[in-house]
Amino acid sequence: MNDQQLIRMANSIGDFFAAVPDADEARHDLAAHIGRFWAPRMRRGILEHIDRTGGDGLQVMVLQALLEHRGQLT
């Protein structure tokens, strides 16, 4: 799976969790969703993208969630 596919998928998940009124809870739940449902290779790919580009193309909330909860995703 290439970076653009992972970005699109992560941002779609971000769109869903953006409706959660509590921003901390939204970021936690977004990261938990990715941790539960994405294969390790996909999680590694999106984190490598962040390391390479600073998160180019990711919504702010998605990037924050992945950075805040990175330890749970590796």
PyMOL Python script that loads the backbone (N, CA, C, O; Angstrom):
from pymol import cmd

cmd.read_pdbstr("""\
ATOM      1  N   MET A   1       0.858  -1.171   0.000  1.00  0.00           N
ATOM      2  CA  MET A   1       0.000   0.000   0.000  1.00  0.00           C
ATOM      3  C   MET A   1       0.906   1.237   0.000  1.00  0.00           C
ATOM      4  O   MET A   1       1.858   1.316   0.776  1.00  0.00           O
ATOM      5  N   ASN A   2       0.608   2.183  -0.860  1.00  0.00           N
ATOM      6  CA  ASN A   2       1.470   3.365  -0.926  1.00  0.00           C
ATOM      7  C   ASN A   2       1.009   4.452   0.046  1.00  0.00           C
ATOM      8  O   ASN A   2      -0.078   4.385   0.620  1.00  0.00           O
ATOM      9  N   ASP A   3       1.872   5.453   0.210  1.00  0.00           N
ATOM     10  CA  ASP A   3       1.587   6.529   1.171  1.00  0.00           C
ATOM     11  C   ASP A   3       0.249   7.198   0.901  1.00  0.00           C
ATOM     12  O   ASP A   3      -0.508   7.463   1.835  1.00  0.00           O
ATOM     13  N   GLN A   4      -0.049   7.470  -0.344  1.00  0.00           N
ATOM     14  CA  GLN A   4      -1.288   8.191  -0.663  1.00  0.00           C
ATOM     15  C   GLN A   4      -2.527   7.408  -0.244  1.00  0.00           C
ATOM     16  O   GLN A   4      -3.508   7.993   0.215  1.00  0.00           O
ATOM     17  N   GLN A   5      -2.484   6.104  -0.401  1.00  0.00           N
ATOM     18  CA  GLN A   5      -3.616   5.277   0.040  1.00  0.00           C
ATOM     19  C   GLN A   5      -3.756   5.312   1.559  1.00  0.00           C
ATOM     20  O   GLN A   5      -4.862   5.421   2.087  1.00  0.00           O
ATOM     21  N   LEU A   6      -2.635   5.218   2.250  1.00  0.00           N
ATOM     22  CA  LEU A   6      -2.672   5.262   3.713  1.00  0.00           C
ATOM     23  C   LEU A   6      -3.157   6.620   4.211  1.00  0.00           C
ATOM     24  O   LEU A   6      -3.934   6.693   5.163  1.00  0.00           O
ATOM     25  N   ILE A   7      -2.701   7.691   3.571  1.00  0.00           N
ATOM     26  CA  ILE A   7      -3.136   9.045   3.940  1.00  0.00           C
ATOM     27  C   ILE A   7      -4.635   9.186   3.746  1.00  0.00           C
ATOM     28  O   ILE A   7      -5.336   9.700   4.618  1.00  0.00           O
ATOM     29  N   ARG A   8      -5.125   8.732   2.604  1.00  0.00           N
ATOM     30  CA  ARG A   8      -6.560   8.834   2.309  1.00  0.00           C
ATOM     31  C   ARG A   8      -7.371   8.062   3.345  1.00  0.00           C
ATOM     32  O   ARG A   8      -8.381   8.558   3.844  1.00  0.00           O
ATOM     33  N   MET A   9      -6.931   6.853   3.666  1.00  0.00           N
ATOM     34  CA  MET A   9      -7.646   6.034   4.651  1.00  0.00           C
ATOM     35  C   MET A   9      -7.604   6.684   6.036  1.00  0.00           C
ATOM     36  O   MET A   9      -8.626   6.753   6.719  1.00  0.00           O
ATOM     37  N   ALA A  10      -6.431   7.159   6.448  1.00  0.00           N
ATOM     38  CA  ALA A  10      -6.300   7.792   7.768  1.00  0.00           C
ATOM     39  C   ALA A  10      -7.163   9.041   7.859  1.00  0.00           C
ATOM     40  O   ALA A  10      -7.805   9.277   8.882  1.00  0.00           O
ATOM     41  N   ASN A  11      -7.184   9.841   6.800  1.00  0.00           N
ATOM     42  CA  ASN A  11      -8.004  11.055   6.810  1.00  0.00           C
ATOM     43  C   ASN A  11      -9.492  10.724   6.820  1.00  0.00           C
ATOM     44  O   ASN A  11     -10.280  11.464   7.410  1.00  0.00           O
ATOM     45  N   SER A  12      -9.888   9.639   6.185  1.00  0.00           N
ATOM     46  CA  SER A  12     -11.296   9.215   6.238  1.00  0.00           C
ATOM     47  C   SER A  12     -11.688   8.831   7.659  1.00  0.00           C
ATOM     48  O   SER A  12     -12.776   9.163   8.129  1.00  0.00           O
ATOM     49  N   ILE A  13     -10.794   8.134   8.330  1.00  0.00           N
ATOM     50  CA  ILE A  13     -11.043   7.794   9.736  1.00  0.00           C
ATOM     51  C   ILE A  13     -11.103   9.081  10.559  1.00  0.00           C
ATOM     52  O   ILE A  13     -11.935   9.212  11.456  1.00  0.00           O
ATOM     53  N   GLY A  14     -10.219  10.025  10.249  1.00  0.00           N
ATOM     54  CA  GLY A  14     -10.231  11.319  10.932  1.00  0.00           C
ATOM     55  C   GLY A  14     -11.541  12.055  10.736  1.00  0.00           C
ATOM     56  O   GLY A  14     -12.042  12.687  11.666  1.00  0.00           O
ATOM     57  N   ASP A  15     -12.103  11.981   9.535  1.00  0.00           N
ATOM     58  CA  ASP A  15     -13.402  12.625   9.278  1.00  0.00           C
ATOM     59  C   ASP A  15     -14.466  12.073  10.209  1.00  0.00           C
ATOM     60  O   ASP A  15     -15.293  12.819  10.735  1.00  0.00           O
ATOM     61  N   PHE A  16     -14.441  10.763  10.411  1.00  0.00           N
ATOM     62  CA  PHE A  16     -15.424  10.138  11.298  1.00  0.00           C
ATOM     63  C   PHE A  16     -15.238  10.623  12.738  1.00  0.00           C
ATOM     64  O   PHE A  16     -16.204  11.030  13.384  1.00  0.00           O
ATOM     65  N   PHE A  17     -14.017  10.582  13.234  1.00  0.00           N
ATOM     66  CA  PHE A  17     -13.774  10.924  14.637  1.00  0.00           C
ATOM     67  C   PHE A  17     -13.802  12.430  14.895  1.00  0.00           C
ATOM     68  O   PHE A  17     -13.835  12.851  16.051  1.00  0.00           O
ATOM     69  N   ALA A  18     -13.789  13.232  13.864  1.00  0.00           N
ATOM     70  CA  ALA A  18     -13.894  14.688  14.040  1.00  0.00           C
ATOM     71  C   ALA A  18     -15.229  15.080  14.664  1.00  0.00           C
ATOM     72  O   ALA A  18     -15.355  16.164  15.234  1.00  0.00           O
ATOM     73  N   ALA A  19     -16.218  14.207  14.558  1.00  0.00           N
ATOM     74  CA  ALA A  19     -17.540  14.497  15.118  1.00  0.00           C
ATOM     75  C   ALA A  19     -17.588  14.300  16.635  1.00  0.00           C
ATOM     76  O   ALA A  19     -18.553  14.711  17.280  1.00  0.00           O
ATOM     77  N   VAL A  20     -16.566  13.683  17.200  1.00  0.00           N
ATOM     78  CA  VAL A  20     -16.528  13.472  18.654  1.00  0.00           C
ATOM     79  C   VAL A  20     -16.258  14.823  19.320  1.00  0.00           C
ATOM     80  O   VAL A  20     -15.262  15.475  19.004  1.00  0.00           O
ATOM     81  N   PRO A  21     -17.128  15.251  20.233  1.00  0.00           N
ATOM     82  CA  PRO A  21     -16.988  16.590  20.824  1.00  0.00           C
ATOM     83  C   PRO A  21     -15.690  16.812  21.606  1.00  0.00           C
ATOM     84  O   PRO A  21     -15.139  17.912  21.584  1.00  0.00           O
ATOM     85  N   ASP A  22     -15.207  15.797  22.282  1.00  0.00           N
ATOM     86  CA  ASP A  22     -13.982  15.917  23.089  1.00  0.00           C
ATOM     87  C   ASP A  22     -12.785  15.574  22.203  1.00  0.00           C
ATOM     88  O   ASP A  22     -12.638  14.430  21.773  1.00  0.00           O
ATOM     89  N   ALA A  23     -11.938  16.553  21.932  1.00  0.00           N
ATOM     90  CA  ALA A  23     -10.817  16.378  21.003  1.00  0.00           C
ATOM     91  C   ALA A  23      -9.827  15.317  21.506  1.00  0.00           C
ATOM     92  O   ALA A  23      -9.309  14.536  20.708  1.00  0.00           O
ATOM     93  N   ASP A  24      -9.560  15.281  22.808  1.00  0.00           N
ATOM     94  CA  ASP A  24      -8.646  14.270  23.354  1.00  0.00           C
ATOM     95  C   ASP A  24      -9.190  12.867  23.123  1.00  0.00           C
ATOM     96  O   ASP A  24      -8.463  11.958  22.720  1.00  0.00           O
ATOM     97  N   GLU A  25     -10.469  12.711  23.384  1.00  0.00           N
ATOM     98  CA  GLU A  25     -11.119  11.416  23.180  1.00  0.00           C
ATOM     99  C   GLU A  25     -11.095  11.039  21.704  1.00  0.00           C
ATOM    100  O   GLU A  25     -10.857   9.880  21.363  1.00  0.00           O
ATOM    101  N   ALA A  26     -11.338  12.001  20.834  1.00  0.00           N
ATOM    102  CA  ALA A  26     -11.332  11.740  19.391  1.00  0.00           C
ATOM    103  C   ALA A  26      -9.966  11.244  18.937  1.00  0.00           C
ATOM    104  O   ALA A  26      -9.873  10.276  18.182  1.00  0.00           O
ATOM    105  N   ARG A  27      -8.901  11.908  19.398  1.00  0.00           N
ATOM    106  CA  ARG A  27      -7.550  11.488  19.001  1.00  0.00           C
ATOM    107  C   ARG A  27      -7.233  10.098  19.548  1.00  0.00           C
ATOM    108  O   ARG A  27      -6.653   9.266  18.850  1.00  0.00           O
ATOM    109  N   HIS A  28      -7.611   9.856  20.787  1.00  0.00           N
ATOM    110  CA  HIS A  28      -7.387   8.535  21.384  1.00  0.00           C
ATOM    111  C   HIS A  28      -8.128   7.456  20.596  1.00  0.00           C
ATOM    112  O   HIS A  28      -7.550   6.424  20.255  1.00  0.00           O
ATOM    113  N   ASP A  29      -9.395   7.693  20.310  1.00  0.00           N
ATOM    114  CA  ASP A  29     -10.210   6.699  19.616  1.00  0.00           C
ATOM    115  C   ASP A  29      -9.728   6.477  18.181  1.00  0.00           C
ATOM    116  O   ASP A  29      -9.760   5.351  17.684  1.00  0.00           O
ATOM    117  N   LEU A  30      -9.285   7.536  17.523  1.00  0.00           N
ATOM    118  CA  LEU A  30      -8.750   7.410  16.169  1.00  0.00           C
ATOM    119  C   LEU A  30      -7.514   6.509  16.177  1.00  0.00           C
ATOM    120  O   LEU A  30      -7.406   5.592  15.363  1.00  0.00           O
ATOM    121  N   ALA A  31      -6.584   6.770  17.095  1.00  0.00           N
ATOM    122  CA  ALA A  31      -5.373   5.953  17.177  1.00  0.00           C
ATOM    123  C   ALA A  31      -5.713   4.506  17.557  1.00  0.00           C
ATOM    124  O   ALA A  31      -5.113   3.566  17.034  1.00  0.00           O
ATOM    125  N   ALA A  32      -6.666   4.335  18.458  1.00  0.00           N
ATOM    126  CA  ALA A  32      -7.075   2.988  18.861  1.00  0.00           C
ATOM    127  C   ALA A  32      -7.670   2.233  17.673  1.00  0.00           C
ATOM    128  O   ALA A  32      -7.418   1.040  17.502  1.00  0.00           O
ATOM    129  N   HIS A  33      -8.447   2.920  16.865  1.00  0.00           N
ATOM    130  CA  HIS A  33      -9.042   2.302  15.672  1.00  0.00           C
ATOM    131  C   HIS A  33      -7.946   1.819  14.720  1.00  0.00           C
ATOM    132  O   HIS A  33      -7.980   0.686  14.241  1.00  0.00           O
ATOM    133  N   ILE A  34      -6.982   2.687  14.458  1.00  0.00           N
ATOM    134  CA  ILE A  34      -5.887   2.313  13.558  1.00  0.00           C
ATOM    135  C   ILE A  34      -5.080   1.166  14.166  1.00  0.00           C
ATOM    136  O   ILE A  34      -4.675   0.246  13.456  1.00  0.00           O
ATOM    137  N   GLY A  35      -4.852   1.220  15.453  1.00  0.00           N
ATOM    138  CA  GLY A  35      -4.121   0.145  16.123  1.00  0.00           C
ATOM    139  C   GLY A  35      -4.823  -1.198  16.041  1.00  0.00           C
ATOM    140  O   GLY A  35      -4.177  -2.239  15.925  1.00  0.00           O
ATOM    141  N   ARG A  36      -6.148  -1.170  16.103  1.00  0.00           N
ATOM    142  CA  ARG A  36      -6.934  -2.409  16.069  1.00  0.00           C
ATOM    143  C   ARG A  36      -7.121  -2.963  14.666  1.00  0.00           C
ATOM    144  O   ARG A  36      -7.051  -4.174  14.460  1.00  0.00           O
ATOM    145  N   PHE A  37      -7.358  -2.079  13.696  1.00  0.00           N
ATOM    146  CA  PHE A  37      -7.821  -2.542  12.393  1.00  0.00           C
ATOM    147  C   PHE A  37      -6.805  -2.460  11.263  1.00  0.00           C
ATOM    148  O   PHE A  37      -7.025  -3.040  10.200  1.00  0.00           O
ATOM    149  N   TRP A  38      -5.711  -1.759  11.465  1.00  0.00           N
ATOM    150  CA  TRP A  38      -4.681  -1.694  10.425  1.00  0.00           C
ATOM    151  C   TRP A  38      -3.630  -2.753  10.688  1.00  0.00           C
ATOM    152  O   TRP A  38      -3.240  -2.986  11.832  1.00  0.00           O
ATOM    153  N   ALA A  39      -3.178  -3.386   9.634  1.00  0.00           N
ATOM    154  CA  ALA A  39      -2.089  -4.362   9.735  1.00  0.00           C
ATOM    155  C   ALA A  39      -0.812  -3.642  10.175  1.00  0.00           C
ATOM    156  O   ALA A  39      -0.640  -2.454   9.901  1.00  0.00           O
ATOM    157  N   PRO A  40       0.076  -4.360  10.852  1.00  0.00           N
ATOM    158  CA  PRO A  40       1.333  -3.733  11.284  1.00  0.00           C
ATOM    159  C   PRO A  40       2.076  -3.032  10.140  1.00  0.00           C
ATOM    160  O   PRO A  40       2.652  -1.962  10.341  1.00  0.00           O
ATOM    161  N   ARG A  41       2.067  -3.621   8.963  1.00  0.00           N
ATOM    162  CA  ARG A  41       2.742  -3.020   7.810  1.00  0.00           C
ATOM    163  C   ARG A  41       2.140  -1.656   7.458  1.00  0.00           C
ATOM    164  O   ARG A  41       2.865  -0.731   7.092  1.00  0.00           O
ATOM    165  N   MET A  42       0.824  -1.535   7.569  1.00  0.00           N
ATOM    166  CA  MET A  42       0.149  -0.267   7.283  1.00  0.00           C
ATOM    167  C   MET A  42       0.498   0.777   8.345  1.00  0.00           C
ATOM    168  O   MET A  42       0.792   1.929   8.023  1.00  0.00           O
ATOM    169  N   ARG A  43       0.461   0.363   9.608  1.00  0.00           N
ATOM    170  CA  ARG A  43       0.819   1.292  10.693  1.00  0.00           C
ATOM    171  C   ARG A  43       2.257   1.771  10.541  1.00  0.00           C
ATOM    172  O   ARG A  43       2.549   2.957  10.691  1.00  0.00           O
ATOM    173  N   ARG A  44       3.138   0.841  10.245  1.00  0.00           N
ATOM    174  CA  ARG A  44       4.542   1.200  10.025  1.00  0.00           C
ATOM    175  C   ARG A  44       4.668   2.179   8.859  1.00  0.00           C
ATOM    176  O   ARG A  44       5.437   3.138   8.927  1.00  0.00           O
ATOM    177  N   GLY A  45       3.919   1.935   7.803  1.00  0.00           N
ATOM    178  CA  GLY A  45       3.970   2.795   6.623  1.00  0.00           C
ATOM    179  C   GLY A  45       3.543   4.224   6.913  1.00  0.00           C
ATOM    180  O   GLY A  45       4.198   5.164   6.463  1.00  0.00           O
ATOM    181  N   ILE A  46       2.467   4.404   7.649  1.00  0.00           N
ATOM    182  CA  ILE A  46       1.997   5.772   7.932  1.00  0.00           C
ATOM    183  C   ILE A  46       2.962   6.471   8.888  1.00  0.00           C
ATOM    184  O   ILE A  46       3.181   7.676   8.765  1.00  0.00           O
ATOM    185  N   LEU A  47       3.542   5.736   9.837  1.00  0.00           N
ATOM    186  CA  LEU A  47       4.514   6.343  10.752  1.00  0.00           C
ATOM    187  C   LEU A  47       5.805   6.695  10.020  1.00  0.00           C
ATOM    188  O   LEU A  47       6.417   7.722  10.313  1.00  0.00           O
ATOM    189  N   GLU A  48       6.221   5.871   9.085  1.00  0.00           N
ATOM    190  CA  GLU A  48       7.401   6.193   8.268  1.00  0.00           C
ATOM    191  C   GLU A  48       7.135   7.422   7.407  1.00  0.00           C
ATOM    192  O   GLU A  48       8.024   8.251   7.212  1.00  0.00           O
ATOM    193  N   HIS A  49       5.916   7.539   6.894  1.00  0.00           N
ATOM    194  CA  HIS A  49       5.546   8.727   6.122  1.00  0.00           C
ATOM    195  C   HIS A  49       5.676   9.982   6.990  1.00  0.00           C
ATOM    196  O   HIS A  49       6.200  11.002   6.542  1.00  0.00           O
ATOM    197  N   ILE A  50       5.201   9.899   8.217  1.00  0.00           N
ATOM    198  CA  ILE A  50       5.310  11.034   9.143  1.00  0.00           C
ATOM    199  C   ILE A  50       6.775  11.365   9.389  1.00  0.00           C
ATOM    200  O   ILE A  50       7.154  12.537   9.395  1.00  0.00           O
ATOM    201  N   ASP A  51       7.593  10.356   9.590  1.00  0.00           N
ATOM    202  CA  ASP A  51       9.016  10.585   9.838  1.00  0.00           C
ATOM    203  C   ASP A  51       9.703  11.238   8.640  1.00  0.00           C
ATOM    204  O   ASP A  51      10.560  12.107   8.804  1.00  0.00           O
ATOM    205  N   ARG A  52       9.323  10.816   7.442  1.00  0.00           N
ATOM    206  CA  ARG A  52       9.945  11.339   6.218  1.00  0.00           C
ATOM    207  C   ARG A  52       9.479  12.740   5.864  1.00  0.00           C
ATOM    208  O   ARG A  52      10.269  13.565   5.406  1.00  0.00           O
ATOM    209  N   THR A  53       8.188  13.013   6.077  1.00  0.00           N
ATOM    210  CA  THR A  53       7.604  14.240   5.519  1.00  0.00           C
ATOM    211  C   THR A  53       7.030  15.181   6.569  1.00  0.00           C
ATOM    212  O   THR A  53       6.625  16.297   6.241  1.00  0.00           O
ATOM    213  N   GLY A  54       6.989  14.751   7.816  1.00  0.00           N
ATOM    214  CA  GLY A  54       6.339  15.557   8.841  1.00  0.00           C
ATOM    215  C   GLY A  54       4.825  15.421   8.821  1.00  0.00           C
ATOM    216  O   GLY A  54       4.117  16.167   9.497  1.00  0.00           O
ATOM    217  N   GLY A  55       4.330  14.463   8.041  1.00  0.00           N
ATOM    218  CA  GLY A  55       2.888  14.219   8.002  1.00  0.00           C
ATOM    219  C   GLY A  55       2.184  14.862   6.829  1.00  0.00           C
ATOM    220  O   GLY A  55       0.973  15.081   6.875  1.00  0.00           O
ATOM    221  N   ASP A  56       2.922  15.166   5.781  1.00  0.00           N
ATOM    222  CA  ASP A  56       2.333  15.767   4.573  1.00  0.00           C
ATOM    223  C   ASP A  56       1.041  15.074   4.169  1.00  0.00           C
ATOM    224  O   ASP A  56       1.002  13.852   4.029  1.00  0.00           O
ATOM    225  N   GLY A  57      -0.018  15.857   3.982  1.00  0.00           N
ATOM    226  CA  GLY A  57      -1.288  15.338   3.501  1.00  0.00           C
ATOM    227  C   GLY A  57      -2.239  14.870   4.575  1.00  0.00           C
ATOM    228  O   GLY A  57      -3.424  14.664   4.309  1.00  0.00           O
ATOM    229  N   LEU A  58      -1.738  14.697   5.791  1.00  0.00           N
ATOM    230  CA  LEU A  58      -2.612  14.242   6.873  1.00  0.00           C
ATOM    231  C   LEU A  58      -3.335  15.424   7.510  1.00  0.00           C
ATOM    232  O   LEU A  58      -2.766  16.504   7.666  1.00  0.00           O
ATOM    233  N   GLN A  59      -4.586  15.207   7.872  1.00  0.00           N
ATOM    234  CA  GLN A  59      -5.320  16.218   8.619  1.00  0.00           C
ATOM    235  C   GLN A  59      -4.604  16.447   9.951  1.00  0.00           C
ATOM    236  O   GLN A  59      -3.947  15.549  10.477  1.00  0.00           O
ATOM    237  N   VAL A  60      -4.739  17.644  10.477  1.00  0.00           N
ATOM    238  CA  VAL A  60      -4.049  17.998  11.724  1.00  0.00           C
ATOM    239  C   VAL A  60      -4.415  17.036  12.848  1.00  0.00           C
ATOM    240  O   VAL A  60      -3.533  16.560  13.563  1.00  0.00           O
ATOM    241  N   MET A  61      -5.698  16.746  13.012  1.00  0.00           N
ATOM    242  CA  MET A  61      -6.117  15.864  14.095  1.00  0.00           C
ATOM    243  C   MET A  61      -5.537  14.465  13.918  1.00  0.00           C
ATOM    244  O   MET A  61      -5.147  13.830  14.897  1.00  0.00           O
ATOM    245  N   VAL A  62      -5.477  13.985  12.695  1.00  0.00           N
ATOM    246  CA  VAL A  62      -4.936  12.652  12.425  1.00  0.00           C
ATOM    247  C   VAL A  62      -3.455  12.623  12.795  1.00  0.00           C
ATOM    248  O   VAL A  62      -2.994  11.704  13.471  1.00  0.00           O
ATOM    249  N   LEU A  63      -2.723  13.628  12.350  1.00  0.00           N
ATOM    250  CA  LEU A  63      -1.294  13.701  12.664  1.00  0.00           C
ATOM    251  C   LEU A  63      -1.079  13.766  14.174  1.00  0.00           C
ATOM    252  O   LEU A  63      -0.232  13.053  14.712  1.00  0.00           O
ATOM    253  N   GLN A  64      -1.833  14.609  14.850  1.00  0.00           N
ATOM    254  CA  GLN A  64      -1.700  14.718  16.306  1.00  0.00           C
ATOM    255  C   GLN A  64      -1.993  13.381  16.983  1.00  0.00           C
ATOM    256  O   GLN A  64      -1.271  12.971  17.891  1.00  0.00           O
ATOM    257  N   ALA A  65      -3.044  12.707  16.544  1.00  0.00           N
ATOM    258  CA  ALA A  65      -3.418  11.421  17.150  1.00  0.00           C
ATOM    259  C   ALA A  65      -2.305  10.397  16.970  1.00  0.00           C
ATOM    260  O   ALA A  65      -1.961   9.677  17.908  1.00  0.00           O
ATOM    261  N   LEU A  66      -1.746  10.333  15.775  1.00  0.00           N
ATOM    262  CA  LEU A  66      -0.699   9.355  15.509  1.00  0.00           C
ATOM    263  C   LEU A  66       0.573   9.666  16.292  1.00  0.00           C
ATOM    264  O   LEU A  66       1.250   8.753  16.764  1.00  0.00           O
ATOM    265  N   LEU A  67       0.898  10.935  16.431  1.00  0.00           N
ATOM    266  CA  LEU A  67       2.085  11.309  17.193  1.00  0.00           C
ATOM    267  C   LEU A  67       1.882  11.081  18.693  1.00  0.00           C
ATOM    268  O   LEU A  67       2.769  10.562  19.370  1.00  0.00           O
ATOM    269  N   GLU A  68       0.713  11.469  19.208  1.00  0.00           N
ATOM    270  CA  GLU A  68       0.435  11.316  20.643  1.00  0.00           C
ATOM    271  C   GLU A  68       0.394   9.854  21.074  1.00  0.00           C
ATOM    272  O   GLU A  68       0.783   9.518  22.192  1.00  0.00           O
ATOM    273  N   HIS A  69      -0.073   8.998  20.190  1.00  0.00           N
ATOM    274  CA  HIS A  69      -0.298   7.592  20.548  1.00  0.00           C
ATOM    275  C   HIS A  69       0.620   6.651  19.774  1.00  0.00           C
ATOM    276  O   HIS A  69       0.326   5.465  19.623  1.00  0.00           O
ATOM    277  N   ARG A  70       1.718   7.186  19.293  1.00  0.00           N
ATOM    278  CA  ARG A  70       2.653   6.409  18.474  1.00  0.00           C
ATOM    279  C   ARG A  70       3.086   5.113  19.163  1.00  0.00           C
ATOM    280  O   ARG A  70       3.190   4.070  18.519  1.00  0.00           O
ATOM    281  N   GLY A  71       3.337   5.182  20.461  1.00  0.00           N
ATOM    282  CA  GLY A  71       3.775   4.008  21.201  1.00  0.00           C
ATOM    283  C   GLY A  71       2.807   2.845  21.132  1.00  0.00           C
ATOM    284  O   GLY A  71       3.223   1.689  21.209  1.00  0.00           O
ATOM    285  N   GLN A  72       1.534   3.129  20.989  1.00  0.00           N
ATOM    286  CA  GLN A  72       0.514   2.080  20.903  1.00  0.00           C
ATOM    287  C   GLN A  72       0.428   1.495  19.499  1.00  0.00           C
ATOM    288  O   GLN A  72      -0.199   0.454  19.301  1.00  0.00           O
ATOM    289  N   LEU A  73       1.048   2.149  18.527  1.00  0.00           N
ATOM    290  CA  LEU A  73       0.904   1.738  17.135  1.00  0.00           C
ATOM    291  C   LEU A  73       2.100   0.959  16.608  1.00  0.00           C
ATOM    292  O   LEU A  73       2.055   0.426  15.499  1.00  0.00           O
ATOM    293  N   THR A  74       3.163   0.889  17.392  1.00  0.00           N
ATOM    294  CA  THR A  74       4.370   0.202  16.902  1.00  0.00           C
ATOM    295  C   THR A  74       4.497  -1.187  17.479  1.00  0.00           C
ATOM    296  O   THR A  74       5.454  -1.898  17.171  1.00  0.00           O
TER     297      THR A  74
END
""", "prot")
cmd.dss("prot")
cmd.show_as("cartoon", "prot")
cmd.util.cbc("prot")
cmd.orient("prot")
